[in-house]
Amino acid sequence: MQAGRDEDETREGGVTLLGNQRTNYPTDYDPLVLETFENKHPGNDYFVKFNCPEFTSLCPITGQPDFATVYISYVPDVRMVESKSLKLYLFSFRNHGDFHEDCMNIIMKDLVALMDPKYIEVWGKFTPRGGISIDPYCNYGRPGTRWEEVAWTRLSQHDLYPEKVDNR
């Protein structure tokens, strides 16, 4: 690092949150916290998977907390999401009131807008509340590419053999 330069200015690809000890945690839904970096292997198709077992949001009607494990899998193109920014983004749902299905679709659409991936899927496995669990799954394949067909196939065959739910 050059003397006199701010550490944040020298981060690869403009990533400012990773390693930053002065992190501000958003108190409500905030897609602006998301950051990307350049995919060093854009010629390879490969999955990147994130598992967030501590996702929380609020019921928009009762204000009660909802808890889930969120799985995000994507095939990057040019840009990739930086993991600390993703953690902060997912944390920003903590005080956000929306239904389970809305939260998962919002996450997917925000990540599509951020990275323009070839393919992405988001699956929320919520813990039961009131005796029922809800597990919304959504995906996207870039239109006009083979990933559009992959998205339809995965959606149409999604969860054909669901796991036994005892209480997560």
DRENDRENDO-356703 format. One line per field, with one value per atom (N, C-alpha, C, O): residue number from 1; atom name; x, y, z. Coordinates in pm, 1 decimal. Example, Ala and Ser with C-alpha at 12.3 -4.5 7.8 and 13.67 -1.06 7.14 Angstrom:
num	[1,1,1,1,2,2,2,2] $
atome	[N,CA,C,O,N,CA,C,O] $
east	[1319.0,1230.0,1320.0,1423.6,1285.0,1367.0,1290.0,1340.9] $
north	[-569.0,-450.0,-330.0,-331.9,-225.0,-106.0,3.0,113.8] $
up	[780.0,780.0,780.0,846.5,708.0,714.0,787.0,803.9] $
***
This chain:
num	[1,1,1,1,2,2,2,2,3,3,3,3,4,4,4,4,5,5,5,5,6,6,6,6,7,7,7,7,8,8,8,8,9,9,9,9,10,10,10,10,11,11,11,11,12,12,12,12,13,13,13,13,14,14,14,14,15,15,15,15,16,16,16,16,17,17,17,17,18,18,18,18,19,19,19,19,20,20,20,20,21,21,21,21,22,22,22,22,23,23,23,23,24,24,24,24,25,25,25,25,26,26,26,26,27,27,27,27,28,28,28,28,29,29,29,29,30,30,30,30,31,31,31,31,32,32,32,32,33,33,33,33,34,34,34,34,35,35,35,35,36,36,36,36,37,37,37,37,38,38,38,38,39,39,39,39,40,40,40,40,41,41,41,41,42,42,42,42,43,43,43,43,44,44,44,44,45,45,45,45,46,46,46,46,47,47,47,47,48,48,48,48,49,49,49,49,50,50,50,50,51,51,51,51,52,52,52,52,53,53,53,53,54,54,54,54,55,55,55,55,56,56,56,56,57,57,57,57,58,58,58,58,59,59,59,59,60,60,60,60,61,61,61,61,62,62,62,62,63,63,63,63,64,64,64,64,65,65,65,65,66,66,66,66,67,67,67,67,68,68,68,68,69,69,69,69,70,70,70,70,71,71,71,71,72,72,72,72,73,73,73,73,74,74,74,74,75,75,75,75,76,76,76,76,77,77,77,77,78,78,78,78,79,79,79,79,80,80,80,80,81,81,81,81,82,82,82,82,83,83,83,83,84,84,84,84,85,85,85,85,86,86,86,86,87,87,87,87,88,88,88,88,89,89,89,89,90,90,90,90,91,91,91,91,92,92,92,92,93,93,93,93,94,94,94,94,95,95,95,95,96,96,96,96,97,97,97,97,98,98,98,98,99,99,99,99,100,100,100,100,101,101,101,101,102,102,102,102,103,103,103,103,104,104,104,104,105,105,105,105,106,106,106,106,107,107,107,107,108,108,108,108,109,109,109,109,110,110,110,110,111,111,111,111,112,112,112,112,113,113,113,113,114,114,114,114,115,115,115,115,116,116,116,116,117,117,117,117,118,118,118,118,119,119,119,119,120,120,120,120,121,121,121,121,122,122,122,122,123,123,123,123,124,124,124,124,125,125,125,125,126,126,126,126,127,127,127,127,128,128,128,128,129,129,129,129,130,130,130,130,131,131,131,131,132,132,132,132,133,133,133,133,134,134,134,134,135,135,135,135,136,136,136,136,137,137,137,137,138,138,138,138,139,139,139,139,140,140,140,140,141,141,141,141,142,142,142,142,143,143,143,143,144,144,144,144,145,145,145,145,146,146,146,146,147,147,147,147,148,148,148,148,149,149,149,149,150,150,150,150,151,151,151,151,152,152,152,152,153,153,153,153,154,154,154,154,155,155,155,155,156,156,156,156,157,157,157,157,158,158,158,158,159,159,159,159,160,160,160,160,161,161,161,161,162,162,162,162,163,163,163,163,164,164,164,164,165,165,165,165,166,166,166,166,167,167,167,167,168,168,168,168] $
atome	[N,CA,C,O,N,CA,C,O,N,CA,C,O,N,CA,C,O,N,CA,C,O,N,CA,C,O,N,CA,C,O,N,CA,C,O,N,CA,C,O,N,CA,C,O,N,CA,C,O,N,CA,C,O,N,CA,C,O,N,CA,C,O,N,CA,C,O,N,CA,C,O,N,CA,C,O,N,CA,C,O,N,CA,C,O,N,CA,C,O,N,CA,C,O,N,CA,C,O,N,CA,C,O,N,CA,C,O,N,CA,C,O,N,CA,C,O,N,CA,C,O,N,CA,C,O,N,CA,C,O,N,CA,C,O,N,CA,C,O,N,CA,C,O,N,CA,C,O,N,CA,C,O,N,CA,C,O,N,CA,C,O,N,CA,C,O,N,CA,C,O,N,CA,C,O,N,CA,C,O,N,CA,C,O,N,CA,C,O,N,CA,C,O,N,CA,C,O,N,CA,C,O,N,CA,C,O,N,CA,C,O,N,CA,C,O,N,CA,C,O,N,CA,C,O,N,CA,C,O,N,CA,C,O,N,CA,C,O,N,CA,C,O,N,CA,C,O,N,CA,C,O,N,CA,C,O,N,CA,C,O,N,CA,C,O,N,CA,C,O,N,CA,C,O,N,CA,C,O,N,CA,C,O,N,CA,C,O,N,CA,C,O,N,CA,C,O,N,CA,C,O,N,CA,C,O,N,CA,C,O,N,CA,C,O,N,CA,C,O,N,CA,C,O,N,CA,C,O,N,CA,C,O,N,CA,C,O,N,CA,C,O,N,CA,C,O,N,CA,C,O,N,CA,C,O,N,CA,C,O,N,CA,C,O,N,CA,C,O,N,CA,C,O,N,CA,C,O,N,CA,C,O,N,CA,C,O,N,CA,C,O,N,CA,C,O,N,CA,C,O,N,CA,C,O,N,CA,C,O,N,CA,C,O,N,CA,C,O,N,CA,C,O,N,CA,C,O,N,CA,C,O,N,CA,C,O,N,CA,C,O,N,CA,C,O,N,CA,C,O,N,CA,C,O,N,CA,C,O,N,CA,C,O,N,CA,C,O,N,CA,C,O,N,CA,C,O,N,CA,C,O,N,CA,C,O,N,CA,C,O,N,CA,C,O,N,CA,C,O,N,CA,C,O,N,CA,C,O,N,CA,C,O,N,CA,C,O,N,CA,C,O,N,CA,C,O,N,CA,C,O,N,CA,C,O,N,CA,C,O,N,CA,C,O,N,CA,C,O,N,CA,C,O,N,CA,C,O,N,CA,C,O,N,CA,C,O,N,CA,C,O,N,CA,C,O,N,CA,C,O,N,CA,C,O,N,CA,C,O,N,CA,C,O,N,CA,C,O,N,CA,C,O,N,CA,C,O,N,CA,C,O,N,CA,C,O,N,CA,C,O,N,CA,C,O,N,CA,C,O,N,CA,C,O,N,CA,C,O,N,CA,C,O,N,CA,C,O,N,CA,C,O,N,CA,C,O,N,CA,C,O,N,CA,C,O,N,CA,C,O,N,CA,C,O,N,CA,C,O,N,CA,C,O,N,CA,C,O,N,CA,C,O,N,CA,C,O,N,CA,C,O,N,CA,C,O,N,CA,C,O,N,CA,C,O,N,CA,C,O,N,CA,C,O,N,CA,C,O,N,CA,C,O,N,CA,C,O,N,CA,C,O,N,CA,C,O,N,CA,C,O,N,CA,C,O] $
east	[85.1,0.0,89.0,191.2,51.3,127.9,104.7,-6.6,211.7,199.7,103.6,106.3,18.8,-72.1,-203.1,-293.1,-216.5,-341.6,-435.0,-391.6,-559.9,-661.7,-672.9,-675.1,-679.9,-685.9,-802.4,-788.2,-918.7,-1036.9,-1015.2,-1075.5,-931.3,-908.3,-827.5,-831.2,-754.5,-666.2,-725.6,-658.8,-845.7,-908.9,-933.8,-963.0,-921.7,-943.5,-1087.7,-1180.5,-1106.3,-1238.6,-1333.2,-1454.3,-1282.4,-1369.6,-1436.7,-1527.3,-1395.1,-1451.0,-1407.1,-1287.6,-1504.7,-1471.1,-1507.6,-1459.5,-1590.1,-1638.1,-1550.4,-1534.8,-1492.8,-1412.5,-1290.8,-1209.8,-1277.8,-1166.1,-1184.5,-1100.2,-1292.3,-1318.4,-1368.0,-1469.6,-1298.0,-1335.1,-1439.8,-1486.5,-1476.8,-1574.4,-1708.0,-1772.0,-1748.3,-1869.5,-1993.5,-2011.3,-2078.1,-2209.6,-2312.6,-2320.5,-2391.2,-2493.0,-2624.0,-2672.6,-2682.1,-2808.2,-2920.7,-2924.8,-3010.7,-3121.9,-3248.4,-3346.1,-3249.1,-3361.6,-3308.8,-3194.0,-3393.0,-3358.7,-3274.6,-3314.1,-3157.1,-3064.8,-2985.2,-2878.2,-3034.9,-2960.3,-2834.4,-2748.2,-2824.1,-2707.6,-2579.3,-2470.4,-2590.5,-2472.6,-2398.0,-2281.3,-2464.9,-2404.3,-2287.6,-2294.6,-2180.8,-2063.5,-2026.0,-2059.9,-1956.6,-1911.4,-1761.9,-1697.6,-1709.3,-1571.1,-1567.5,-1662.5,-1458.9,-1447.4,-1425.2,-1343.2,-1499.2,-1480.4,-1352.2,-1341.3,-1257.0,-1130.1,-1136.8,-1038.6,-1252.7,-1269.4,-1401.0,-1481.5,-1424.0,-1552.7,-1575.5,-1689.6,-1472.1,-1486.5,-1529.8,-1566.2,-1526.2,-1568.3,-1708.1,-1737.1,-1793.4,-1922.9,-1905.2,-1862.2,-1938.1,-1927.6,-2025.0,-2061.3,-2066.3,-2158.4,-2082.3,-1977.6,-2136.8,-2094.8,-2217.1,-2326.6,-2198.5,-2312.5,-2287.0,-2180.1,-2388.2,-2386.7,-2498.1,-2608.2,-2469.4,-2568.7,-2574.9,-2473.8,-2692.1,-2711.3,-2810.7,-2931.6,-2761.2,-2851.6,-2914.9,-2991.9,-2884.3,-2935.6,-3014.9,-3014.7,-3083.3,-3162.4,-3285.6,-3352.6,-3314.8,-3437.5,-3503.7,-3437.8,-3635.2,-3716.7,-3838.4,-3851.9,-3925.8,-4045.3,-4170.8,-4177.2,-4269.8,-4399.7,-4459.3,-4462.9,-4506.3,-4557.3,-4691.1,-4732.3,-4757.3,-4886.8,-4871.6,-4922.4,-4801.8,-4791.8,-4666.7,-4662.0,-4564.0,-4436.7,-4352.7,-4245.5,-4398.9,-4322.7,-4204.9,-4212.6,-4095.5,-3977.7,-3996.9,-4060.9,-3941.1,-3935.1,-3788.9,-3705.8,-3756.7,-3619.1,-3606.2,-3695.7,-3495.0,-3476.0,-3328.9,-3241.4,-3304.7,-3176.2,-3199.6,-3290.2,-3117.5,-3129.1,-3010.5,-2894.9,-3042.2,-2941.3,-2942.6,-3046.9,-2827.2,-2811.2,-2704.5,-2590.9,-2740.4,-2644.7,-2650.8,-2758.7,-2533.4,-2534.0,-2414.8,-2311.9,-2431.6,-2324.0,-2285.6,-2362.4,-2166.4,-2128.4,-2091.5,-2058.4,-2098.6,-2046.9,-1927.1,-1819.1,-1944.0,-1832.6,-1815.1,-1702.1,-1925.5,-1920.9,-1967.5,-2052.5,-1909.3,-1945.9,-1979.2,-1926.5,-2066.7,-2102.3,-1995.6,-1950.6,-1956.9,-1859.5,-1932.9,-2039.6,-1876.8,-1949.4,-1983.7,-2092.6,-1896.2,-1930.6,-2045.4,-2133.8,-2044.8,-2156.8,-2286.3,-2392.8,-2277.8,-2396.8,-2447.7,-2568.5,-2356.0,-2395.6,-2467.6,-2570.9,-2413.1,-2476.1,-2611.5,-2706.8,-2619.5,-2745.7,-2851.1,-2963.5,-2815.6,-2910.8,-2949.0,-3064.0,-2853.7,-2880.9,-2981.4,-3058.8,-2980.8,-3069.2,-3216.9,-3303.3,-3246.8,-3386.0,-3437.0,-3556.3,-3348.7,-3381.9,-3502.8,-3585.2,-3514.8,-3626.7,-3722.4,-3807.0,-3709.2,-3789.3,-3913.5,-3902.7,-4028.2,-4153.1,-4196.0,-4235.3,-4188.4,-4235.2,-4261.4,-4204.2,-4348.4,-4375.3,-4253.3,-4168.9,-4244.6,-4129.8,-4103.0,-3989.5,-4211.5,-4198.2,-4142.7,-4060.3,-4188.4,-4140.4,-3992.0,-3916.1,-3950.7,-3808.6,-3718.2,-3616.5,-3753.2,-3666.8,-3662.4,-3556.4,-3776.3,-3778.7,-3704.9,-3638.0,-3715.6,-3642.3,-3492.3,-3417.9,-3448.2,-3305.0,-3257.1,-3153.9,-3332.0,-3290.5,-3284.2,-3185.8,-3387.5,-3390.6,-3280.6,-3222.0,-3251.7,-3142.5,-3008.9,-2926.1,-2987.2,-2860.3,-2849.4,-2740.0,-2960.8,-2959.8,-2923.1,-2839.2,-2985.7,-2956.0,-2810.9,-2748.6,-2758.3,-2621.4,-2516.6,-2423.0,-2531.9,-2424.9,-2452.0,-2357.6,-2578.5,-2616.4,-2555.3,-2481.1,-2587.5,-2530.8,-2592.7,-2698.0,-2525.5,-2581.5,-2703.1,-2802.8,-2693.4,-2800.3,-2793.7,-2685.7,-2910.7,-2914.9,-3041.2,-3145.5,-3029.7,-3145.9,-3134.3,-3025.2,-3248.8,-3256.1,-3365.9,-3478.0,-3331.5,-3424.2,-3422.8,-3318.9,-3537.6,-3550.8,-3621.8,-3732.4,-3559.5,-3621.5,-3650.9,-3564.2,-3775.2,-3815.6,-3856.3,-3914.2,-3825.2,-3866.9,-4017.8,-4075.9,-4079.9,-4225.4,-4268.2,-4204.9,-4375.9,-4442.7,-4591.4,-4643.0,-4658.7,-4800.1,-4822.5,-4929.3,-4721.1,-4736.6,-4709.4,-4736.3,-4656.5,-4631.0,-4501.4,-4472.6,-4425.2,-4305.4,-4332.5,-4411.6,-4265.8,-4280.7,-4140.7,-4049.9,-4123.3,-3991.4,-3993.4,-3989.5,-3999.4,-4004.4,-3872.5,-3763.8,-3886.0,-3772.3,-3797.6,-3906.6,-3697.7,-3709.6,-3576.4,-3471.3,-3582.2,-3458.1,-3471.0,-3578.3,-3357.1,-3348.3,-3236.9,-3128.5,-3263.1,-3161.0,-3161.1,-3266.9,-3044.8,-3035.8,-3112.9,-3087.9,-3207.1,-3287.7,-3200.3,-3099.0,-3243.6,-3173.6,-3049.0,-2975.4,-3022.9,-2906.2,-2953.5,-3070.6,-2862.9,-2898.5,-2936.6,-3004.0,-2894.8,-2928.4,-3077.0,-3130.9,-3143.2,-3287.2,-3357.8,-3452.7,-3311.7,-3367.6,-3333.8,-3417.9,-3211.7,-3173.0,-3265.5,-3308.8,-3295.9,-3384.0,-3521.7,-3576.2,-3578.2,-3710.2,-3706.3,-3795.2,-3602.9,-3592.0,-3579.4,-3647.0,-3493.5,-3475.1,-3601.8,-3636.0,-3671.4,-3794.7,-3903.2,-3972.0,-3917.9,-4024.9,-3999.3,-4093.1,-3875.0,-3842.1,-3796.9,-3743.8,-3818.4,-3773.0,-3842.9,-3965.1,-3765.6,-3815.7,-3910.6,-4011.4,-3879.0,-3961.7,-3957.5,-4051.2,-3849.1,-3831.7,-3797.2,-3682.5,-3896.0,-3867.4,-3822.3,-3859.2,-3741.1,-3691.3,-3801.3,-3899.5,-3783.4,-3875.1,-3850.1,-3736.1,-3954.7,-3939.5,-3985.9,-4104.7,-3891.7,-3925.7,-3946.2,-4050.9,-3852.1,-3862.2,-3737.0,-3695.0,-3679.4,-3557.5,-3448.6,-3335.5] $
north	[-117.9,0.0,123.3,126.5,222.9,346.0,428.3,434.2,492.0,577.0,691.4,751.0,721.4,833.9,802.5,886.5,684.5,649.5,581.8,501.8,612.7,549.4,403.1,370.8,315.0,172.0,137.4,52.1,202.8,172.4,203.4,138.4,300.4,338.2,233.6,229.5,149.1,54.7,-84.4,-175.0,-103.8,-235.8,-276.8,-193.7,-405.4,-458.8,-438.3,-475.4,-379.9,-364.9,-276.1,-283.9,-191.0,-101.1,-165.0,-105.2,-285.2,-350.8,-272.8,-258.1,-222.7,-137.4,-198.6,-151.2,-301.2,-355.6,-466.0,-476.9,-548.0,-660.5,-610.5,-534.7,-652.4,-610.7,-476.3,-435.1,-407.7,-276.8,-296.3,-362.3,-240.2,-253.4,-150.7,-153.7,-60.6,44.6,18.5,111.0,-106.2,-145.3,-87.0,-96.5,-27.0,19.4,-83.7,-121.2,-129.2,-229.8,-160.7,-78.9,-192.9,-128.7,-170.0,-283.9,-77.6,-107.2,-145.3,-187.2,-131.9,-176.6,-212.5,-183.9,-274.0,-322.7,-220.8,-105.3,-265.6,-173.7,-244.0,-298.1,-244.7,-308.2,-230.3,-283.4,-105.3,-24.7,-69.7,-27.1,-154.6,-203.7,-310.2,-338.8,-368.5,-474.0,-422.6,-314.7,-501.2,-468.5,-588.2,-702.4,-559.9,-666.1,-656.1,-556.4,-762.8,-763.1,-842.2,-913.1,-829.7,-892.6,-1042.9,-1088.5,-1119.0,-1263.5,-1287.7,-1244.6,-1355.4,-1381.9,-1502.0,-1534.3,-1568.4,-1685.7,-1678.8,-1771.6,-1570.8,-1554.9,-1657.5,-1677.1,-1722.7,-1824.0,-1959.3,-2047.8,-1976.5,-2102.2,-2085.1,-1984.9,-2181.9,-2184.5,-2263.1,-2378.4,-2201.4,-2268.1,-2203.2,-2086.4,-2282.0,-2232.7,-2174.3,-2225.1,-2067.3,-2011.6,-2023.6,-1981.7,-2081.0,-2103.3,-2038.8,-2053.6,-1966.8,-1907.8,-1972.2,-1993.8,-2002.7,-2054.0,-1956.7,-1929.9,-1904.8,-1810.2,-1871.3,-1854.9,-1941.6,-2010.4,-1919.2,-1966.7,-1790.7,-1699.0,-1583.0,-1473.4,-1606.2,-1500.9,-1472.4,-1564.5,-1344.8,-1306.0,-1190.5,-1105.3,-1190.8,-1080.7,-1072.7,-1150.7,-979.0,-962.3,-988.6,-955.4,-1047.9,-1063.5,-923.9,-845.4,-891.7,-757.0,-728.9,-613.4,-832.2,-814.9,-810.8,-719.3,-909.4,-921.2,-857.6,-826.1,-838.2,-786.6,-892.0,-860.3,-1017.4,-1124.5,-1162.8,-1152.9,-1206.9,-1244.7,-1378.4,-1469.8,-1387.3,-1510.5,-1547.0,-1459.7,-1675.2,-1723.3,-1823.2,-1904.7,-1816.8,-1908.4,-1934.7,-1860.7,-2042.9,-2063.0,-2026.4,-2078.7,-1936.5,-1892.7,-1948.5,-1933.4,-2012.9,-2066.7,-1983.7,-1966.2,-1933.5,-1856.8,-1926.7,-1942.0,-1968.9,-2030.9,-1954.4,-1923.4,-1924.3,-1852.8,-1891.5,-1937.1,-1872.0,-1889.7,-1749.1,-1683.0,-1702.8,-1564.8,-1545.7,-1640.0,-1419.9,-1381.4,-1290.7,-1340.0,-1160.5,-1067.0,-1024.3,-1010.4,-1003.5,-952.9,-1059.9,-1143.2,-1055.1,-1146.4,-1063.2,-953.2,-1115.2,-1042.0,-1067.3,-1180.3,-961.8,-972.6,-1021.8,-970.2,-1120.7,-1192.2,-1106.8,-1122.7,-1017.7,-936.1,-841.9,-820.1,-786.6,-699.3,-779.0,-727.5,-904.9,-990.4,-1017.0,-1015.7,-1041.3,-1062.0,-939.9,-952.3,-822.2,-699.1,-677.9,-634.0,-708.9,-697.2,-789.7,-747.0,-916.0,-1010.3,-968.4,-985.1,-914.4,-862.4,-747.8,-728.0,-672.8,-556.7,-594.8,-508.2,-723.2,-769.8,-789.4,-811.2,-781.9,-810.6,-731.4,-786.0,-606.6,-522.6,-493.7,-404.8,-568.5,-547.0,-635.8,-756.4,-578.4,-653.1,-690.6,-604.6,-819.3,-870.8,-1018.9,-1084.5,-1071.8,-1214.8,-1291.7,-1237.2,-1419.5,-1504.0,-1501.9,-1485.0,-1519.5,-1526.0,-1395.1,-1395.6,-1283.3,-1152.5,-1136.0,-1090.1,-1173.5,-1159.5,-1235.0,-1181.1,-1358.5,-1438.1,-1379.9,-1377.5,-1333.2,-1272.6,-1139.5,-1108.4,-1061.0,-934.7,-960.8,-893.8,-1058.9,-1093.2,-1134.0,-1086.0,-1222.7,-1267.1,-1150.0,-1135.3,-1068.1,-956.5,-854.9,-800.7,-828.3,-736.1,-791.2,-716.5,-921.6,-981.6,-988.9,-974.6,-1011.0,-1007.7,-867.2,-851.0,-766.0,-627.5,-590.5,-514.9,-642.9,-611.4,-675.9,-609.4,-806.0,-882.8,-921.4,-945.8,-927.7,-982.9,-1122.3,-1145.9,-1215.0,-1349.9,-1427.3,-1390.7,-1534.1,-1622.1,-1694.7,-1713.9,-1734.8,-1809.2,-1780.5,-1759.3,-1780.1,-1765.2,-1830.9,-1831.7,-1886.0,-1936.9,-1899.7,-1897.7,-1870.4,-1833.2,-1918.0,-1924.4,-1982.6,-2073.1,-2043.0,-2053.2,-2005.9,-1980.4,-2095.2,-2132.2,-2151.7,-2258.6,-2200.9,-2195.4,-2158.3,-2090.3,-2190.4,-2295.0,-2156.6,-2241.3,-2228.1,-2124.2,-2333.2,-2328.8,-2220.1,-2197.5,-2155.3,-2061.4,-2086.2,-2086.2,-2106.8,-2141.2,-2279.7,-2308.5,-2366.5,-2504.8,-2530.3,-2640.0,-2431.5,-2452.2,-2381.1,-2270.3,-2447.6,-2382.5,-2348.0,-2414.0,-2244.4,-2199.0,-2193.9,-2135.5,-2254.3,-2264.3,-2211.5,-2291.2,-2080.5,-2027.1,-2046.1,-2030.0,-2080.4,-2099.9,-2016.1,-2020.0,-1941.0,-1865.1,-1873.5,-1892.6,-1859.0,-1862.7,-1777.3,-1728.1,-1762.2,-1678.3,-1733.5,-1764.8,-1745.4,-1777.4,-1667.0,-1624.2,-1622.0,-1510.2,-1541.3,-1643.7,-1453.8,-1476.1,-1489.2,-1421.1,-1579.3,-1598.5,-1683.7,-1696.9,-1742.5,-1829.7,-1965.9,-1983.6,-2061.0,-2194.7,-2189.9,-2280.4,-2086.1,-2073.8,-2044.5,-2073.2,-1988.3,-1968.5,-2104.6,-2122.4,-2198.5,-2333.6,-2406.0,-2476.7,-2388.4,-2448.5,-2398.8,-2476.9,-2269.4,-2211.9,-2277.4,-2313.7,-2292.7,-2354.5,-2500.3,-2545.1,-2573.7,-2714.4,-2728.4,-2811.8,-2647.7,-2656.6,-2614.6,-2674.0,-2514.1,-2471.0,-2578.0,-2609.8,-2632.6,-2729.6,-2862.1,-2938.0,-2890.8,-3014.9,-2990.0,-3079.4,-2869.6,-2831.9,-2912.1,-2927.2,-2962.1,-3024.1,-3140.7,-3156.0,-3222.3,-3338.9,-3439.5,-3516.9,-3437.4,-3528.9,-3447.8,-3448.6,-3377.7,-3290.9,-3370.4,-3486.1,-3303.1,-3366.8,-3375.6,-3301.6,-3466.4,-3478.3,-3358.6,-3332.7,-3287.0,-3172.2,-3210.9,-3234.2,-3217.8,-3248.2,-3117.8,-3098.2,-3032.5,-2897.6,-2820.2,-2727.8,-2860.0,-2801.2,-2816.0,-2773.7] $
up	[0.0,0.0,0.0,68.6,-75.3,-81.5,44.0,96.3,91.9,209.9,181.4,73.7,279.1,266.1,196.0,194.7,138.0,69.8,167.9,250.8,158.8,241.5,201.3,82.5,300.0,273.0,181.2,93.6,199.7,119.3,-28.6,-113.9,-60.5,-200.0,-275.7,-398.6,-203.2,-268.9,-280.6,-330.4,-237.7,-243.1,-387.2,-473.2,-411.4,-544.9,-588.1,-516.1,-704.4,-763.6,-686.5,-707.5,-597.2,-522.4,-402.4,-344.4,-363.1,-245.4,-122.0,-96.5,-45.2,69.4,203.7,306.6,206.7,334.1,390.3,511.9,303.1,347.3,425.2,371.8,549.8,633.1,700.2,779.8,669.9,729.3,872.0,893.7,968.4,1109.4,1151.8,1265.7,1062.4,1094.0,1023.4,973.5,1020.1,948.7,1014.4,1135.8,933.3,978.9,936.9,820.0,1033.1,1004.3,971.4,1049.6,855.6,817.4,912.3,958.8,940.5,1030.4,954.8,1016.8,823.4,742.0,603.1,569.1,526.1,392.6,316.0,300.0,268.7,202.5,92.4,120.2,-32.3,-140.7,-181.1,-251.2,-137.2,-174.7,-105.6,-144.2,-4.8,65.4,-17.0,10.0,-116.9,-197.8,-281.8,-340.6,-286.3,-367.0,-453.7,-422.7,-561.3,-651.2,-673.3,-640.4,-730.2,-776.9,-907.1,-940.3,-979.5,-1111.1,-1099.0,-1019.3,-1179.1,-1189.5,-1269.2,-1384.0,-1209.5,-1277.5,-1371.2,-1438.1,-1376.1,-1461.8,-1539.8,-1532.4,-1613.9,-1682.8,-1793.0,-1834.9,-1840.6,-1944.2,-1890.5,-1967.9,-1759.5,-1696.6,-1638.8,-1573.5,-1662.6,-1595.8,-1466.9,-1469.5,-1354.9,-1225.4,-1128.4,-1142.3,-1029.8,-928.4,-810.5,-770.5,-756.2,-628.2,-538.1,-575.6,-419.4,-330.7,-195.5,-136.3,-148.2,-14.4,67.0,16.4,192.4,286.1,402.9,467.7,428.9,538.4,638.1,621.8,741.6,833.9,939.3,1022.8,937.0,1039.2,981.3,1037.4,868.4,806.4,891.1,937.8,910.5,980.4,906.6,847.1,912.7,861.5,952.3,1046.5,923.8,1006.5,925.1,806.8,988.8,925.8,906.5,1001.2,785.2,760.6,830.6,841.6,876.8,942.7,1094.4,1159.2,1151.6,1297.6,1355.0,1473.9,1270.9,1320.0,1389.9,1441.4,1393.0,1455.9,1367.3,1244.8,1430.2,1351.2,1280.5,1332.6,1162.8,1086.1,1067.8,1043.1,1079.6,1072.2,958.6,936.2,887.3,774.6,750.9,795.9,678.4,613.3,467.6,402.8,417.5,278.4,200.2,239.6,89.2,-1.2,-128.4,-191.5,-165.1,-288.8,-371.5,-326.6,-491.8,-583.7,-715.1,-765.6,-769.4,-897.4,-982.0,-932.1,-1111.8,-1209.0,-1253.4,-1323.3,-1213.2,-1243.8,-1390.1,-1462.0,-1430.7,-1561.7,-1534.9,-1502.3,-1547.8,-1531.3,-1385.1,-1338.2,-1312.9,-1175.5,-1076.8,-1108.1,-956.9,-848.3,-725.5,-708.8,-639.1,-518.0,-411.4,-392.3,-343.6,-233.9,-109.8,-76.6,-41.0,64.2,186.3,241.6,230.3,347.0,313.9,396.8,194.7,156.7,149.6,183.8,105.1,101.7,243.0,266.6,337.4,477.3,532.1,597.8,505.1,552.6,486.2,550.6,358.1,285.4,344.9,371.5,365.9,423.7,565.4,606.3,640.1,774.6,768.3,861.9,659.3,648.7,644.1,657.9,624.9,626.9,769.8,790.4,866.7,1006.3,1056.5,1130.0,1019.1,1061.0,946.2,956.0,838.4,718.2,722.4,744.4,702.1,701.9,561.8,482.9,530.7,402.1,417.2,504.2,331.9,333.5,284.6,213.4,323.5,287.8,137.8,93.3,60.4,-85.3,-140.9,-232.4,-84.9,-129.8,-100.6,-185.9,20.4,57.8,-38.9,-82.7,-72.8,-160.1,-301.2,-363.8,-351.6,-484.6,-487.1,-585.6,-381.8,-372.8,-374.7,-446.3,-295.4,-291.2,-429.8,-476.8,-495.6,-628.3,-727.2,-799.6,-730.2,-825.5,-798.1,-891.8,-671.0,-638.2,-685.7,-737.9,-668.0,-710.7,-862.6,-917.3,-931.2,-1078.5,-1125.5,-1214.1,-1066.2,-1105.0,-1073.8,-1148.2,-965.6,-923.4,-1012.7,-1057.0,-1039.4,-1104.3,-1248.0,-1323.2,-1289.2,-1418.2,-1437.0,-1532.4,-1344.3,-1355.5,-1471.0,-1523.2,-1509.4,-1612.0,-1556.4,-1626.0,-1429.6,-1363.8,-1214.3,-1159.1,-1148.7,-1003.1,-949.4,-1014.7,-828.7,-758.0,-610.8,-553.7,-551.1,-410.2,-347.7,-398.1,-237.6,-170.5,-22.5,42.9,30.2,173.3,240.9,201.5,342.2,421.3,559.4,646.6,576.5,698.7,806.8,777.8,930.9,1041.8,1059.3,1028.1,1109.0,1125.1,1223.8,1326.9,1188.6,1279.8,1262.9,1151.1,1372.2,1364.9,1307.3,1253.4,1318.6,1275.1,1128.7,1079.6,1056.9,913.7,874.2,919.5,789.3,734.6,588.7,521.4,541.8,403.5,343.8,402.9,227.5,165.2,21.7,-72.1,2.1,-135.3,-210.0,-154.5,-336.6,-426.4,-550.6,-607.6,-592.1,-717.0,-790.5,-729.2,-921.6,-998.7,-1124.2,-1159.3,-1189.7,-1309.9,-1397.0,-1347.7,-1525.4,-1624.2,-1728.3,-1774.5,-1764.2,-1858.6,-1986.1,-2049.7,-2024.9,-2145.3,-2270.1,-2285.7,-2357.7,-2484.2,-2473.6,-2571.5,-2356.2,-2337.9,-2289.8,-2256.1,-2286.8,-2236.5,-2089.5,-2040.3,-2018.9,-1876.5,-1856.0,-1749.1,-1955.4,-1947.0,-1940.7,-1864.3,-2020.0,-2019.2,-1889.0,-1833.5,-1840.6,-1712.1,-1601.8,-1517.0,-1602.5,-1499.9,-1504.2,-1399.9,-1623.7,-1633.8,-1586.8,-1514.4,-1628.4,-1589.6,-1438.6,-1378.2,-1377.0,-1231.5,-1158.1,-1055.8,-1208.1,-1143.9,-1157.1,-1060.1,-1276.6,-1299.4,-1228.2,-1203.7,-1195.1,-1125.9,-981.7,-915.8,-934.9,-801.6,-692.2,-693.0,-600.6,-478.4,-505.8,-436.9,-605.4,-634.0,-519.2,-499.6,-444.9,-332.4,-207.4,-162.7,-151.1,-36.8,85.4,105.2,166.2,287.3,392.0,387.1,485.9,597.7,690.3,728.8,725.4,813.6,952.7,975.0,1046.5,1185.4,1261.7,1323.4,1258.4,1313.9,1276.1,1345.7,1165.2,1109.7,1211.3,1187.3] $
***
